[in-house]
Amino acid sequence: MSFVADRCWSFLGLVALLLLGSSHLGCKKPADAASANAPPKVRFVTPQQAEVTDYEYFDGTMDAVDAVEIRAHVTGYLQEVYFKPGEEIEASKEQPRKLFLIDPRTFNALTEQAKAQTELARARLKIATADYNRGVAVSKTPGAISPQELETYAAQMAQAQAAVQASVAAEDLAKTNLGYTIVDTQVGGLLSRPYVTPGNLVVQDSTPLATIVPQDPIYCYFNIDSTTSARFQKLIRDGKIRSARDGQEMPLQVHKVGDADGDYPHEGVLDYIDNRVSTSTGTLELRARFANPKAPGTSLRQFAAGEKVEVRVPVGPKHPALLLPQAAIGTDQSQKFVFALTQDNKVEYRPVDVGEVQPGSLQEVIPRKVVRIEGGVRLAEAGEQGDDSITPSDRIVVAGLQRVRNGMAVNPQEYKPPQPPAPLTTPVPTSSATAK
């Protein structure tokens, strides 16, 4: 076969393939057009009904109920330290805890000296008393003793009695100072490091030795602005919340700043409201009390003094509400809205208000009054009756909001939350096992 013939057959084969391909593409065009014209798929949910509480949120700081600075009542050289830095101790009035020892030798000597002075004063009192008694006996014989001598004996006895009282007081003071060489505490809590090491001079009531911070319970301080304060006062007058000033403890919750969990698992009670509004900040200080137990199996407490928290304060009683996933709520400038599905599976714009975020990342949705018009709804004007913009039976678009618009026909499918992964039935190999 010639070269020209080969080229002809190759050209004819290529033409045949192109014709076959165009014929195949022509067959697919109707299916593609039908797919393009199909209504878009959207996921929907129905609002959940629940009893919820409205809250206000504030920044708070945890602080200890007490903070005690340990100082010595006597001057001397520090001899012993009886605790470890950062140790948490238990103590009470009945069982104080010993922390430091100041060299007691000087105070022992002073105590013994005071005891001797007391004995000397008592001996002198004994002599003065005997002289006075003899003077009284002699004075019964006329002219045997003058009245002035008898008065002198009485004065000497009184002076000796006063000397005994002074000596006893000096002895008590010496014993007290000797006792102060043992520095203890009646307050339990978390100790700091010792600020003074043995061998250094400790000055009476001047040298700080350590600090101790009680751990349980613990306080939380936060401030509210004047607007929120006025709102709380109105709720108290209406009997919707309780007031700490009336001796009633209002529950509230906190969330640790930095915790991955967005819930508010720690509950306490509001137990104090300041007596005046700050003139510099215009805020009112409030305080809540929280239990602060140790975490199971550890020595760590739930809170530490100085820790930052977010405080959640209830601002009214529980009330029924509709809840939707946050993904179902759109924003048109400042107006919140949802897309509801009509009976013929068309999207309908519904304006709503929103309340507090509830556990499970659900948003409280508050219906607004609307009036039905051709092609949808509009907000009811003053004096118009209107209907709720959403009801518990409505189907609300929760996925695909960006692909739909008011009046569009859609293919709705019920939204099912993803299930958590099943637990592992076989152990994950460790790095050492993988290396083998």
DRENLOLUM-809948 format. One record per residue (C-alpha): residue number from 1; x, y, z. Coordinates in Angstrom, 2 decimals, always signed. Each point is the difference from the previous one (the first is absolute). Example, Ala and Ser with C-alpha at 12.3 -4.5 7.8 and 13.67 -1.06 7.14 Angstrom:
! DRENLOLUM-809948
{k=1	X=+12.30	Y=-4.50	Z=+7.80}
{k=2	X=+1.37	Y=+3.44	Z=-0.66}
***
This chain:
! DRENLOLUM-809948
{k=1	X=+0.00	Y=+0.00	Z=+0.00}
{k=2	X=+1.28	Y=+3.42	Z=-0.92}
{k=3	X=+0.74	Y=+2.81	Z=+2.44}
{k=4	X=-2.87	Y=+2.08	Z=-1.46}
{k=5	X=-2.45	Y=-2.85	Z=+0.63}
{k=6	X=+1.13	Y=-0.34	Z=+3.59}
{k=7	X=-0.58	Y=+3.70	Z=+0.61}
{k=8	X=-3.49	Y=-0.23	Z=-1.50}
{k=9	X=-1.03	Y=-2.90	Z=+2.23}
{k=10	X=+1.31	Y=+1.79	Z=+3.10}
{k=11	X=-1.95	Y=+3.14	Z=-0.85}
{k=12	X=-3.21	Y=-1.98	Z=-0.52}
{k=13	X=+0.45	Y=-1.76	Z=+3.38}
{k=14	X=+0.45	Y=+3.30	Z=+1.80}
{k=15	X=-3.16	Y=+1.42	Z=-1.56}
{k=16	X=-1.93	Y=-3.10	Z=+1.10}
{k=17	X=+1.17	Y=+0.38	Z=+3.59}
{k=18	X=-1.00	Y=+3.67	Z=+0.11}
{k=19	X=-3.46	Y=-0.80	Z=-1.36}
{k=20	X=-0.45	Y=-2.76	Z=+2.57}
{k=21	X=+1.08	Y=+2.33	Z=+2.85}
{k=22	X=-2.34	Y=+2.81	Z=-1.05}
{k=23	X=-2.84	Y=-2.46	Z=-0.23}
{k=24	X=+0.72	Y=-1.16	Z=+3.58}
{k=25	X=+0.13	Y=+3.57	Z=+1.32}
{k=26	X=-3.24	Y=+0.81	Z=-1.67}
{k=27	X=-1.65	Y=-2.83	Z=+1.93}
{k=28	X=+1.07	Y=+1.49	Z=+3.39}
{k=29	X=-1.29	Y=+3.53	Z=-0.51}
{k=30	X=-3.63	Y=-0.64	Z=+1.09}
{k=31	X=+1.17	Y=-1.64	Z=+3.31}
{k=32	X=+2.31	Y=+2.89	Z=+0.77}
{k=33	X=-2.74	Y=+2.52	Z=-0.61}
{k=34	X=-2.38	Y=-1.89	Z=+2.26}
{k=35	X=+2.61	Y=-0.10	Z=+2.76}
{k=36	X=+0.63	Y=+3.73	Z=-0.29}
{k=37	X=-3.73	Y=+0.77	Z=+0.27}
{k=38	X=-0.56	Y=-2.25	Z=+3.07}
{k=39	X=-0.85	Y=+1.84	Z=+3.27}
{k=40	X=+3.02	Y=+0.33	Z=+2.29}
{k=41	X=+0.21	Y=-2.29	Z=+2.99}
{k=42	X=-0.30	Y=+1.61	Z=+3.46}
{k=43	X=+0.04	Y=-1.42	Z=+3.51}
{k=44	X=-2.71	Y=+0.99	Z=+2.47}
{k=45	X=-0.82	Y=-0.35	Z=+3.70}
{k=46	X=-3.03	Y=+0.75	Z=+2.10}
{k=47	X=+0.45	Y=+2.36	Z=+3.00}
{k=48	X=+0.57	Y=-1.64	Z=+3.36}
{k=49	X=-2.24	Y=+1.06	Z=+2.87}
{k=50	X=+1.65	Y=+0.44	Z=+3.40}
{k=51	X=-0.12	Y=+1.93	Z=+3.27}
{k=52	X=+2.89	Y=+2.50	Z=-0.05}
{k=53	X=+1.39	Y=+2.83	Z=+2.11}
{k=54	X=+1.29	Y=+3.36	Z=-1.22}
{k=55	X=+3.45	Y=+1.02	Z=+1.22}
{k=56	X=+2.37	Y=+2.95	Z=+0.20}
{k=57	X=+3.73	Y=-0.61	Z=-0.32}
{k=58	X=+2.87	Y=+1.73	Z=+1.87}
{k=59	X=+3.74	Y=-0.31	Z=+0.42}
{k=60	X=+0.96	Y=-1.13	Z=+3.48}
{k=61	X=+3.07	Y=-0.74	Z=+2.11}
{k=62	X=+0.31	Y=-2.73	Z=+2.61}
{k=63	X=+1.38	Y=+1.09	Z=+3.37}
{k=64	X=+0.63	Y=-1.65	Z=+3.35}
{k=65	X=-2.42	Y=+0.45	Z=+2.86}
{k=66	X=+2.95	Y=+0.95	Z=+2.24}
{k=67	X=+3.67	Y=+0.70	Z=-0.60}
{k=68	X=+2.10	Y=-0.17	Z=+3.15}
{k=69	X=+3.52	Y=+1.41	Z=+0.24}
{k=70	X=+2.06	Y=-1.82	Z=+2.60}
{k=71	X=+2.17	Y=+2.24	Z=+2.23}
{k=72	X=+1.76	Y=-0.62	Z=+3.32}
{k=73	X=-1.07	Y=+1.67	Z=+3.26}
{k=74	X=+3.58	Y=+0.00	Z=+1.38}
{k=75	X=+3.43	Y=+0.97	Z=-1.27}
{k=76	X=+2.60	Y=-2.73	Z=-0.32}
{k=77	X=+1.95	Y=-2.25	Z=-2.33}
{k=78	X=-1.97	Y=-2.51	Z=-2.07}
{k=79	X=+0.96	Y=-3.54	Z=+0.94}
{k=80	X=-2.37	Y=-2.44	Z=-1.77}
{k=81	X=-2.53	Y=-0.16	Z=-2.85}
{k=82	X=-2.65	Y=-2.73	Z=+0.32}
{k=83	X=-1.64	Y=-0.03	Z=-3.44}
{k=84	X=+0.82	Y=-0.43	Z=-3.68}
{k=85	X=-0.42	Y=+2.85	Z=-2.50}
{k=86	X=-3.45	Y=-0.17	Z=-1.62}
{k=87	X=-1.34	Y=-2.52	Z=+2.51}
{k=88	X=-3.71	Y=-0.02	Z=+0.72}
{k=89	X=-0.70	Y=-0.39	Z=+3.71}
{k=90	X=-2.97	Y=-0.52	Z=+2.28}
{k=91	X=-0.32	Y=+2.08	Z=+3.17}
{k=92	X=-2.64	Y=+1.27	Z=+2.42}
{k=93	X=-0.30	Y=+1.75	Z=+3.35}
{k=94	X=-0.08	Y=-3.37	Z=+1.70}
{k=95	X=+2.96	Y=-1.36	Z=-1.99}
{k=96	X=+2.38	Y=+2.78	Z=-1.13}
{k=97	X=+2.82	Y=-0.93	Z=-2.36}
{k=98	X=+3.64	Y=+0.79	Z=+0.95}
{k=99	X=+1.90	Y=+1.81	Z=-2.77}
{k=100	X=+3.19	Y=+1.61	Z=+1.41}
{k=101	X=+2.19	Y=-0.07	Z=+3.10}
{k=102	X=+1.88	Y=+3.09	Z=+1.23}
{k=103	X=+2.99	Y=-0.65	Z=+2.27}
{k=104	X=-1.70	Y=-0.40	Z=+3.46}
{k=105	X=+3.08	Y=+0.07	Z=+2.26}
{k=106	X=-0.16	Y=+3.72	Z=+0.81}
{k=107	X=-3.73	Y=-0.21	Z=+0.69}
{k=108	X=+0.49	Y=-3.05	Z=+2.22}
{k=109	X=+2.50	Y=+1.99	Z=+2.11}
{k=110	X=-2.35	Y=+2.98	Z=+0.20}
{k=111	X=-2.81	Y=-2.29	Z=+1.13}
{k=112	X=+2.14	Y=-1.52	Z=+2.75}
{k=113	X=+1.05	Y=+3.50	Z=+1.08}
{k=114	X=-3.63	Y=+1.11	Z=+0.20}
{k=115	X=-0.87	Y=-3.06	Z=+2.09}
{k=116	X=+2.79	Y=+0.88	Z=+2.46}
{k=117	X=-1.19	Y=+3.60	Z=+0.23}
{k=118	X=-3.47	Y=-1.27	Z=+0.83}
{k=119	X=+1.32	Y=-2.19	Z=+2.79}
{k=120	X=+2.03	Y=+2.93	Z=+1.38}
{k=121	X=-3.04	Y=+2.26	Z=-0.04}
{k=122	X=-2.08	Y=-2.60	Z=+1.81}
{k=123	X=+2.67	Y=-0.36	Z=+2.69}
{k=124	X=+0.04	Y=+3.76	Z=+0.54}
{k=125	X=-3.78	Y=-0.02	Z=+0.21}
{k=126	X=+0.19	Y=-2.69	Z=+2.64}
{k=127	X=+2.37	Y=+2.15	Z=+2.14}
{k=128	X=-2.10	Y=+3.14	Z=-0.47}
{k=129	X=-3.16	Y=-1.87	Z=+0.92}
{k=130	X=+1.62	Y=-1.37	Z=+3.19}
{k=131	X=+1.22	Y=+3.49	Z=+1.02}
{k=132	X=-3.46	Y=+1.44	Z=-0.49}
{k=133	X=-1.67	Y=-2.79	Z=+1.99}
{k=134	X=+2.45	Y=+0.52	Z=+2.92}
{k=135	X=-0.66	Y=+3.73	Z=-0.11}
{k=136	X=-3.73	Y=-0.60	Z=+0.23}
{k=137	X=+0.52	Y=-2.31	Z=+3.04}
{k=138	X=+2.28	Y=+2.52	Z=+1.74}
{k=139	X=-2.36	Y=+2.91	Z=-0.69}
{k=140	X=-2.51	Y=-1.61	Z=+2.37}
{k=141	X=+2.26	Y=+1.07	Z=+2.88}
{k=142	X=-0.47	Y=+3.74	Z=+0.47}
{k=143	X=+3.16	Y=+1.98	Z=-0.80}
{k=144	X=+2.00	Y=-3.07	Z=-1.18}
{k=145	X=+0.05	Y=+1.12	Z=-3.68}
{k=146	X=-0.91	Y=+3.25	Z=-1.68}
{k=147	X=-2.73	Y=+0.18	Z=-2.65}
{k=148	X=+2.57	Y=+1.25	Z=-2.53}
{k=149	X=+2.11	Y=-3.17	Z=+0.40}
{k=150	X=-3.07	Y=-2.20	Z=-0.52}
{k=151	X=-0.89	Y=+1.89	Z=-3.21}
{k=152	X=+3.59	Y=-0.49	Z=-1.21}
{k=153	X=-0.30	Y=-3.77	Z=+0.50}
{k=154	X=-3.32	Y=+0.02	Z=-1.93}
{k=155	X=+1.55	Y=+1.97	Z=-2.90}
{k=156	X=+3.00	Y=-2.36	Z=-0.17}
{k=157	X=-2.33	Y=-3.00	Z=-0.20}
{k=158	X=-2.04	Y=+1.62	Z=-2.80}
{k=159	X=+3.22	Y=+0.84	Z=-1.85}
{k=160	X=+1.13	Y=-3.63	Z=+0.29}
{k=161	X=-3.37	Y=-1.23	Z=-1.31}
{k=162	X=+0.31	Y=+2.31	Z=-3.04}
{k=163	X=+3.55	Y=-1.26	Z=-0.59}
{k=164	X=-1.29	Y=-3.58	Z=-0.07}
{k=165	X=-2.68	Y=+0.90	Z=-2.54}
{k=166	X=+2.60	Y=+1.75	Z=-2.18}
{k=167	X=+2.34	Y=-2.97	Z=+0.22}
{k=168	X=-2.80	Y=-2.44	Z=-0.92}
{k=169	X=-0.88	Y=+2.16	Z=-3.03}
{k=170	X=+3.67	Y=+0.11	Z=-1.07}
{k=171	X=+0.20	Y=-3.78	Z=+0.35}
{k=172	X=-3.13	Y=-0.44	Z=-2.13}
{k=173	X=+1.47	Y=+2.30	Z=-2.67}
{k=174	X=+3.26	Y=-1.95	Z=+0.01}
{k=175	X=-1.89	Y=-3.27	Z=-0.38}
{k=176	X=-2.08	Y=+1.49	Z=-2.83}
{k=177	X=+3.11	Y=+1.18	Z=-1.84}
{k=178	X=+1.53	Y=-3.43	Z=+0.46}
{k=179	X=-3.11	Y=-1.49	Z=-1.58}
{k=180	X=+0.32	Y=+2.45	Z=-2.91}
{k=181	X=+3.34	Y=-1.56	Z=-0.93}
{k=182	X=-2.15	Y=-2.74	Z=-1.56}
{k=183	X=-1.71	Y=+1.69	Z=-2.96}
{k=184	X=-3.19	Y=-1.88	Z=-0.85}
{k=185	X=-3.28	Y=+0.60	Z=-1.84}
{k=186	X=-3.63	Y=-0.76	Z=+0.65}
{k=187	X=-0.88	Y=+0.49	Z=-3.70}
{k=188	X=+0.31	Y=-2.89	Z=-2.42}
{k=189	X=+0.84	Y=+0.44	Z=-3.67}
{k=190	X=+2.78	Y=+0.19	Z=-2.54}
{k=191	X=+3.33	Y=+1.26	Z=+1.31}
{k=192	X=+2.52	Y=+2.10	Z=-1.89}
{k=193	X=+3.72	Y=-0.61	Z=+0.17}
{k=194	X=+1.71	Y=+1.15	Z=+3.25}
{k=195	X=+1.20	Y=+3.56	Z=-0.53}
{k=196	X=+2.73	Y=-0.34	Z=+2.66}
{k=197	X=+2.46	Y=-2.85	Z=+0.36}
{k=198	X=+1.39	Y=-1.30	Z=+3.30}
{k=199	X=+2.78	Y=+2.11	Z=+1.49}
{k=200	X=-1.49	Y=+3.35	Z=-1.00}
{k=201	X=-1.31	Y=+2.60	Z=+2.44}
{k=202	X=-3.77	Y=+0.32	Z=+0.27}
{k=203	X=-1.32	Y=+3.36	Z=+1.23}
{k=204	X=-3.15	Y=+0.04	Z=+2.12}
{k=205	X=-3.18	Y=+0.76	Z=-2.03}
{k=206	X=+2.13	Y=+1.23	Z=-2.89}
{k=207	X=+1.64	Y=-2.87	Z=-1.85}
{k=208	X=-2.43	Y=-1.97	Z=-2.22}
{k=209	X=+0.72	Y=-3.72	Z=+0.28}
{k=210	X=-2.54	Y=-1.52	Z=-2.41}
{k=211	X=-3.57	Y=+0.34	Z=-1.28}
{k=212	X=-2.83	Y=-2.49	Z=+0.13}
{k=213	X=-3.07	Y=+0.02	Z=-2.24}
{k=214	X=-3.09	Y=-2.08	Z=+0.91}
{k=215	X=-1.25	Y=-2.04	Z=-2.95}
{k=216	X=-3.55	Y=-1.11	Z=+0.75}
{k=217	X=-2.31	Y=+1.84	Z=-0.41}
{k=218	X=+1.20	Y=+2.65	Z=-2.45}
{k=219	X=-1.49	Y=+3.32	Z=-1.13}
{k=220	X=-0.64	Y=+1.38	Z=-3.47}
{k=221	X=-0.15	Y=+3.79	Z=-0.44}
{k=222	X=-1.53	Y=+1.69	Z=-3.06}
{k=223	X=-1.47	Y=+3.38	Z=-0.93}
{k=224	X=-3.26	Y=+0.91	Z=-1.72}
{k=225	X=-0.82	Y=+3.27	Z=-1.73}
{k=226	X=-2.76	Y=+2.37	Z=+1.08}
{k=227	X=-2.38	Y=-1.12	Z=-2.78}
{k=228	X=+0.24	Y=-3.64	Z=+1.03}
{k=229	X=-0.29	Y=+0.98	Z=+3.67}
{k=230	X=-3.28	Y=+1.82	Z=-0.74}
{k=231	X=-1.27	Y=-3.05	Z=-1.88}
{k=232	X=+0.85	Y=-2.27	Z=+2.96}
{k=233	X=-1.76	Y=+2.34	Z=+2.41}
{k=234	X=-3.17	Y=-0.10	Z=-2.11}
{k=235	X=+0.12	Y=-3.82	Z=-0.13}
{k=236	X=+0.42	Y=-0.10	Z=+3.80}
{k=237	X=-2.97	Y=+2.34	Z=+0.49}
{k=238	X=-2.06	Y=-2.18	Z=-2.34}
{k=239	X=+0.97	Y=-3.09	Z=+2.01}
{k=240	X=+1.71	Y=-1.69	Z=-2.96}
{k=241	X=+3.45	Y=-0.29	Z=+1.57}
{k=242	X=+1.28	Y=-0.01	Z=+3.59}
{k=243	X=+2.15	Y=+2.62	Z=+1.69}
{k=244	X=+3.14	Y=-0.68	Z=+2.07}
{k=245	X=-0.79	Y=+3.12	Z=+2.07}
{k=246	X=-3.15	Y=-1.69	Z=+1.25}
{k=247	X=+1.97	Y=-2.97	Z=+1.25}
{k=248	X=-0.95	Y=-2.13	Z=-3.01}
{k=249	X=+2.67	Y=-1.78	Z=-2.00}
{k=250	X=-0.46	Y=+0.20	Z=-3.77}
{k=251	X=+1.68	Y=-2.82	Z=-1.95}
{k=252	X=+2.36	Y=+0.78	Z=-2.87}
{k=253	X=+2.62	Y=-1.83	Z=-2.05}
{k=254	X=+3.54	Y=+0.63	Z=-1.23}
{k=255	X=+2.11	Y=-1.21	Z=-2.89}
{k=256	X=+3.79	Y=-0.01	Z=+0.18}
{k=257	X=+1.63	Y=+2.26	Z=-2.56}
{k=258	X=+2.03	Y=-2.21	Z=-2.33}
{k=259	X=-2.01	Y=-3.18	Z=+0.54}
{k=260	X=-0.82	Y=-1.74	Z=-3.26}
{k=261	X=-3.40	Y=-0.96	Z=+1.39}
{k=262	X=-2.35	Y=+2.95	Z=-0.50}
{k=263	X=-2.45	Y=-1.15	Z=+2.68}
{k=264	X=-0.33	Y=+1.53	Z=+3.49}
{k=265	X=+0.50	Y=-3.02	Z=+2.28}
{k=266	X=+0.87	Y=+1.78	Z=+3.27}
{k=267	X=-2.94	Y=+1.28	Z=+2.04}
{k=268	X=+0.17	Y=+2.42	Z=+2.93}
{k=269	X=-2.19	Y=+2.53	Z=+1.77}
{k=270	X=-0.03	Y=+3.79	Z=-0.02}
{k=271	X=+0.53	Y=+1.03	Z=+3.63}
{k=272	X=+1.10	Y=+3.66	Z=-0.05}
{k=273	X=-0.83	Y=+3.26	Z=-1.81}
{k=274	X=+2.12	Y=+3.09	Z=+0.63}
{k=275	X=-1.67	Y=+2.94	Z=+1.76}
{k=276	X=+0.86	Y=+2.60	Z=-2.64}
{k=277	X=+0.67	Y=+0.44	Z=-3.71}
{k=278	X=+3.59	Y=+0.86	Z=-0.90}
{k=279	X=+0.24	Y=+3.67	Z=-1.02}
{k=280	X=+3.02	Y=-0.73	Z=-2.23}
{k=281	X=-1.39	Y=-2.94	Z=-1.99}
{k=282	X=-3.77	Y=+0.29	Z=+0.51}
{k=283	X=-0.18	Y=-3.67	Z=+0.93}
{k=284	X=-1.22	Y=-1.94	Z=+3.02}
{k=285	X=+2.08	Y=-2.78	Z=+1.54}
{k=286	X=-1.61	Y=-3.38	Z=+0.70}
{k=287	X=+1.41	Y=-3.12	Z=+1.61}
{k=288	X=-0.88	Y=-3.67	Z=-0.34}
{k=289	X=+1.11	Y=-2.92	Z=+2.16}
{k=290	X=+1.06	Y=-3.34	Z=-1.48}
{k=291	X=+0.99	Y=-3.33	Z=+1.45}
{k=292	X=+3.58	Y=-0.82	Z=-0.96}
{k=293	X=+0.61	Y=-3.71	Z=+0.59}
{k=294	X=+3.00	Y=-1.92	Z=-1.21}
{k=295	X=-0.22	Y=-1.74	Z=-3.35}
{k=296	X=-0.47	Y=-3.76	Z=+0.51}
{k=297	X=+3.29	Y=-1.78	Z=+0.46}
{k=298	X=+2.09	Y=+3.20	Z=+0.03}
{k=299	X=+1.04	Y=+2.78	Z=+2.35}
{k=300	X=-1.18	Y=+2.69	Z=-2.44}
{k=301	X=-3.03	Y=+2.18	Z=+0.70}
{k=302	X=-2.62	Y=+0.99	Z=-2.56}
{k=303	X=+0.95	Y=+3.68	Z=+0.31}
{k=304	X=+3.07	Y=+2.01	Z=+0.92}
{k=305	X=+0.02	Y=+3.48	Z=+1.49}
{k=306	X=+0.46	Y=+2.58	Z=-2.76}
{k=307	X=-1.41	Y=-2.27	Z=-2.72}
{k=308	X=-2.15	Y=+1.67	Z=-2.68}
{k=309	X=-3.51	Y=-1.34	Z=-0.63}
{k=310	X=-3.13	Y=+0.92	Z=-1.92}
{k=311	X=-3.04	Y=+0.36	Z=+2.25}
{k=312	X=-3.50	Y=-0.89	Z=-1.17}
{k=313	X=-2.78	Y=+1.62	Z=+2.05}
{k=314	X=-3.68	Y=-0.97	Z=-0.52}
{k=315	X=-2.25	Y=+2.99	Z=-0.71}
{k=316	X=-3.41	Y=-1.53	Z=+0.39}
{k=317	X=-1.89	Y=-3.24	Z=+0.57}
{k=318	X=-0.07	Y=-2.90	Z=-2.43}
{k=319	X=-2.32	Y=+0.42	Z=-2.98}
{k=320	X=-0.97	Y=-2.11	Z=-3.05}
{k=321	X=+2.06	Y=+0.64	Z=-3.12}
{k=322	X=+0.75	Y=-1.30	Z=-3.48}
{k=323	X=+3.56	Y=-1.13	Z=-0.68}
{k=324	X=+1.80	Y=-0.34	Z=-3.34}
{k=325	X=+3.57	Y=-0.78	Z=-1.03}
{k=326	X=+1.97	Y=+3.19	Z=-0.48}
{k=327	X=+0.67	Y=-0.99	Z=-3.63}
{k=328	X=-3.73	Y=+0.44	Z=-0.74}
{k=329	X=+0.02	Y=+3.72	Z=+0.83}
{k=330	X=+0.99	Y=+2.55	Z=-2.60}
{k=331	X=+0.69	Y=+3.72	Z=+0.29}
{k=332	X=-1.27	Y=+2.67	Z=-2.38}
{k=333	X=+1.79	Y=+3.12	Z=+1.20}
{k=334	X=-1.28	Y=+0.18	Z=+3.60}
{k=335	X=-3.07	Y=-2.21	Z=-0.58}
{k=336	X=+0.13	Y=-3.67	Z=+0.96}
{k=337	X=-1.98	Y=-2.42	Z=-2.16}
{k=338	X=-0.56	Y=-3.66	Z=-0.82}
{k=339	X=-1.17	Y=-1.75	Z=-3.14}
{k=340	X=-3.13	Y=-2.10	Z=+0.57}
{k=341	X=-1.41	Y=-2.56	Z=-2.44}
{k=342	X=-3.57	Y=+0.33	Z=-1.23}
{k=343	X=-2.28	Y=-2.97	Z=-0.64}
{k=344	X=+1.01	Y=-0.01	Z=-3.68}
{k=345	X=+3.71	Y=-0.06	Z=+0.98}
{k=346	X=+0.79	Y=+3.60	Z=-0.78}
{k=347	X=+2.30	Y=+2.19	Z=+2.06}
{k=348	X=-1.63	Y=+2.82	Z=+1.96}
{k=349	X=+1.83	Y=+2.82	Z=+1.80}
{k=350	X=-1.01	Y=+0.35	Z=+3.67}
{k=351	X=+1.32	Y=+2.82	Z=+2.25}
{k=352	X=+0.86	Y=-0.98	Z=+3.60}
{k=353	X=+1.72	Y=+1.31	Z=+3.11}
{k=354	X=+2.59	Y=-2.02	Z=+1.91}
{k=355	X=+0.54	Y=-0.56	Z=+3.70}
{k=356	X=+2.74	Y=-1.79	Z=+1.92}
{k=357	X=+2.20	Y=-2.79	Z=-1.31}
{k=358	X=-1.01	Y=-3.19	Z=+1.80}
{k=359	X=+1.94	Y=-3.22	Z=+0.72}
{k=360	X=+0.79	Y=-1.99	Z=-3.12}
{k=361	X=+0.67	Y=+3.20	Z=-2.02}
{k=362	X=-3.74	Y=+0.48	Z=-0.48}
{k=363	X=-1.32	Y=+3.54	Z=-0.44}
{k=364	X=-3.19	Y=+1.24	Z=+1.60}
{k=365	X=-2.19	Y=+1.33	Z=-2.82}
{k=366	X=-2.78	Y=+2.48	Z=+0.77}
{k=367	X=-2.82	Y=+0.20	Z=-2.56}
{k=368	X=-1.07	Y=+3.40	Z=-1.31}
{k=369	X=-3.49	Y=+0.98	Z=-1.06}
{k=370	X=-0.43	Y=-0.17	Z=-3.77}
{k=371	X=-2.79	Y=+0.49	Z=-2.53}
{k=372	X=-0.26	Y=-2.28	Z=-3.00}
{k=373	X=+0.17	Y=+1.68	Z=-3.42}
{k=374	X=+0.34	Y=-1.24	Z=-3.54}
{k=375	X=+3.32	Y=-1.77	Z=-0.34}
{k=376	X=+0.85	Y=-0.14	Z=+3.69}
{k=377	X=-0.43	Y=+1.95	Z=+3.25}
{k=378	X=+0.76	Y=+3.44	Z=+1.38}
{k=379	X=+0.35	Y=+1.37	Z=+3.53}
{k=380	X=-3.27	Y=+0.97	Z=+1.61}
{k=381	X=-0.44	Y=+3.71	Z=+0.57}
{k=382	X=-1.31	Y=+1.63	Z=+3.18}
{k=383	X=-3.64	Y=-0.97	Z=+0.55}
{k=384	X=+0.14	Y=-3.05	Z=-2.30}
{k=385	X=-0.72	Y=-3.36	Z=+1.57}
{k=386	X=+2.52	Y=-2.08	Z=-1.95}
{k=387	X=+1.18	Y=-3.58	Z=+0.49}
{k=388	X=+3.23	Y=-1.44	Z=+1.45}
{k=389	X=+2.72	Y=-0.11	Z=-2.63}
{k=390	X=+0.96	Y=-3.56	Z=+1.02}
{k=391	X=-1.80	Y=-2.78	Z=+1.88}
{k=392	X=+1.17	Y=-3.32	Z=+1.48}
{k=393	X=-1.32	Y=-1.86	Z=-3.05}
{k=394	X=+1.90	Y=+2.06	Z=-2.61}
{k=395	X=+2.75	Y=-1.56	Z=-2.05}
{k=396	X=+3.04	Y=+2.29	Z=+0.15}
{k=397	X=+2.88	Y=-0.16	Z=-2.47}
{k=398	X=+3.18	Y=-0.77	Z=+1.93}
{k=399	X=+2.48	Y=-0.71	Z=-2.81}
{k=400	X=+0.29	Y=+1.66	Z=-3.40}
{k=401	X=-1.23	Y=+3.51	Z=+0.93}
{k=402	X=+2.43	Y=+1.56	Z=-2.48}
{k=403	X=-1.48	Y=-1.95	Z=-2.93}
{k=404	X=-3.65	Y=+0.95	Z=+0.50}
{k=405	X=-2.11	Y=+3.12	Z=-0.18}
{k=406	X=-3.56	Y=+0.95	Z=+0.89}
{k=407	X=-2.57	Y=-1.87	Z=-2.13}
{k=408	X=+2.46	Y=-2.56	Z=-1.38}
{k=409	X=-1.13	Y=-3.61	Z=-0.35}
{k=410	X=+2.33	Y=-2.43	Z=+1.76}
{k=411	X=+0.47	Y=-3.68	Z=+0.67}
{k=412	X=-0.20	Y=-0.22	Z=+3.82}
{k=413	X=+1.66	Y=-2.75	Z=+1.99}
{k=414	X=-0.14	Y=-0.32	Z=+3.77}
{k=415	X=+3.24	Y=+0.89	Z=+1.75}
{k=416	X=+1.49	Y=-2.69	Z=+2.22}
{k=417	X=+2.86	Y=+1.01	Z=+2.29}
{k=418	X=+3.22	Y=-1.99	Z=-0.57}
{k=419	X=+0.43	Y=-2.89	Z=+2.37}
{k=420	X=+3.13	Y=-0.20	Z=+2.15}
{k=421	X=+2.56	Y=-2.55	Z=-1.17}
{k=422	X=-0.34	Y=-3.50	Z=+1.40}
{k=423	X=+2.51	Y=-0.95	Z=+2.70}
{k=424	X=+3.08	Y=-1.87	Z=-1.13}
{k=425	X=-0.21	Y=-3.77	Z=+0.31}
{k=426	X=+3.74	Y=-0.50	Z=-0.47}
{k=427	X=+2.75	Y=+1.98	Z=+1.72}
{k=428	X=+1.88	Y=+2.61	Z=-1.99}
{k=429	X=+3.59	Y=-1.20	Z=-0.55}
{k=430	X=+2.57	Y=+2.03	Z=+1.90}
{k=431	X=+3.03	Y=+1.52	Z=-1.64}
{k=432	X=+2.19	Y=-2.74	Z=+1.46}
{k=433	X=-2.29	Y=-2.69	Z=-1.42}
{k=434	X=+0.00	Y=+1.72	Z=-3.40}
{k=435	X=+3.78	Y=+0.15	Z=+0.03}
{k=436	X=+0.17	Y=-3.76	Z=+0.47}
***
